[in-house]
Amino acid sequence: MNGMEDKENLEQVLDRVREKAFTYAAEAFEEHKEQMFEALQVILQCIETANKFDIDEWVSEEERERDPIAMDPDLFLTSDLECFLEEKDAPLKELLLSGIRILSYGGRWNWVAREIFYEAEEHGYSGYEWYVIYIYMTGLRNIYIRNYEAGSDERGSVKDSMRKVWLLSESFCLRAMVPEPWLEDYDEFCREQVEKQEQAKLEERVDQSFKHARFVKAAFERIFGKMEPDGIRHILTNLNYRTVAAGIAFAAEPVRNRFLENMTVRERKLVMRVWDDDGSYRYSLDTICRAMDRMMMIAGLTGGK
């Protein structure tokens, strides 16, 4: 089959899926609206799972180099998605699982789309189920482009905004196929999903910030909890008192007291004044970590004694 025939075959398959989905769109939303939104939600979660996939969490680079076929990242991504779907309820779940497995077989999207379509026909799906199939095929195409079609060096360059585009853009024809009485419900669902995605990313960034802060704090207390008074005095004479104030504000009390006890009366008053004026509880994590890092760097230059 040449390239032109291949393209035409794909277009014919997609046209047939769109036609079937459009035919039963009203039935899908009138009688099975909850299942439609379940299908949308689960495929979006699959896209999110695929976007977060990291082969390094499964196998080491050394293992991949030793056996590149058995350690193919595509196979592990498929396993990751299958594990995710095992605990989910979704209409036509088996077809979605099958579609994900087909992705890992390789080949162009043309072939993948046809295989999914023929399997759906073979199982005798009908009515509103074709709308579910259309949702899954457009979502699987997103996963294919993001994780299978792009090379390993290119995967990270594909923006996460694809998920938002897939939800909100009419280029994938989903919104255009939603019957007008349910457009408001569909748009609200899309807005909620985008907000959830942005909230999840914010929570992830905050969680990473706290993890980093805990790591820095533990290292800080390990270094300065054992440091001799002369070493602490050296730190105090080589840093601005505001940096010291930020660095020790949330250190464990014994460590904080070691610094306060080795300050001159003037230094202690300056630090206390900073805390009183700024409110130690109002320090950002970034300010605290940078101050602690700075103090540990000075400690490293003196040998940490």
BELURRA-V829056 format. One record per residue. N is the residue number from 1. PHI is phi in whole degrees, 0 to 359 (* if undefined). Layout:
N;PHI / N;PHI
//
This chain:
1;* / 2;278 / 3;298 / 4;295 / 5;296 / 6;299 / 7;295 / 8;297 / 9;299 / 10;297 / 11;299 / 12;297 / 13;297 / 14;295 / 15;298 / 16;294 / 17;294 / 18;299 / 19;299 / 20;295 / 21;297 / 22;294 / 23;301 / 24;253 / 25;298 / 26;298 / 27;299 / 28;301 / 29;273 / 30;286 / 31;250 / 32;223 / 33;301 / 34;299 / 35;292 / 36;297 / 37;288 / 38;296 / 39;296 / 40;299 / 41;295 / 42;290 / 43;289 / 44;294 / 45;293 / 46;296 / 47;299 / 48;296 / 49;299 / 50;294 / 51;295 / 52;271 / 53;300 / 54;224 / 55;301 / 56;295 / 57;283 / 58;261 / 59;221 / 60;280 / 61;298 / 62;298 / 63;295 / 64;293 / 65;291 / 66;287 / 67;218 / 68;297 / 69;284 / 70;293 / 71;259 / 72;301 / 73;305 / 74;298 / 75;292 / 76;288 / 77;297 / 78;301 / 79;297 / 80;298 / 81;292 / 82;297 / 83;299 / 84;297 / 85;286 / 86;304 / 87;263 / 88;253 / 89;260 / 90;203 / 91;294 / 92;52 / 93;301 / 94;296 / 95;293 / 96;297 / 97;300 / 98;296 / 99;299 / 100;294 / 101;293 / 102;299 / 103;304 / 104;284 / 105;286 / 106;95 / 107;92 / 108;281 / 109;300 / 110;308 / 111;292 / 112;300 / 113;298 / 114;296 / 115;298 / 116;295 / 117;297 / 118;295 / 119;293 / 120;297 / 121;294 / 122;298 / 123;280 / 124;75 / 125;295 / 126;208 / 127;57 / 128;301 / 129;300 / 130;290 / 131;291 / 132;298 / 133;299 / 134;295 / 135;301 / 136;294 / 137;294 / 138;292 / 139;293 / 140;295 / 141;296 / 142;301 / 143;297 / 144;299 / 145;297 / 146;287 / 147;241 / 148;251 / 149;286 / 150;289 / 151;289 / 152;300 / 153;282 / 154;264 / 155;301 / 156;291 / 157;276 / 158;280 / 159;290 / 160;295 / 161;296 / 162;306 / 163;296 / 164;293 / 165;299 / 166;299 / 167;289 / 168;261 / 169;276 / 170;277 / 171;297 / 172;267 / 173;68 / 174;290 / 175;298 / 176;296 / 177;261 / 178;278 / 179;303 / 180;307 / 181;299 / 182;248 / 183;298 / 184;297 / 185;297 / 186;295 / 187;297 / 188;295 / 189;300 / 190;299 / 191;299 / 192;298 / 193;292 / 194;295 / 195;297 / 196;297 / 197;297 / 198;294 / 199;295 / 200;297 / 201;294 / 202;297 / 203;298 / 204;294 / 205;297 / 206;297 / 207;299 / 208;296 / 209;297 / 210;293 / 211;298 / 212;296 / 213;297 / 214;295 / 215;296 / 216;296 / 217;298 / 218;297 / 219;294 / 220;300 / 221;289 / 222;294 / 223;287 / 224;274 / 225;292 / 226;251 / 227;291 / 228;290 / 229;305 / 230;297 / 231;294 / 232;293 / 233;298 / 234;296 / 235;299 / 236;296 / 237;277 / 238;248 / 239;227 / 240;296 / 241;298 / 242;292 / 243;296 / 244;298 / 245;300 / 246;292 / 247;292 / 248;258 / 249;304 / 250;244 / 251;289 / 252;304 / 253;307 / 254;300 / 255;290 / 256;300 / 257;294 / 258;300 / 259;290 / 260;299 / 261;292 / 262;261 / 263;272 / 264;288 / 265;301 / 266;295 / 267;299 / 268;295 / 269;296 / 270;296 / 271;296 / 272;298 / 273;294 / 274;300 / 275;298 / 276;289 / 277;284 / 278;272 / 279;77 / 280;302 / 281;288 / 282;263 / 283;294 / 284;281 / 285;301 / 286;296 / 287;297 / 288;297 / 289;296 / 290;296 / 291;294 / 292;297 / 293;301 / 294;298 / 295;293 / 296;291 / 297;295 / 298;297 / 299;296 / 300;296 / 301;291 / 302;261 / 303;87 / 304;65 / 305;259
//
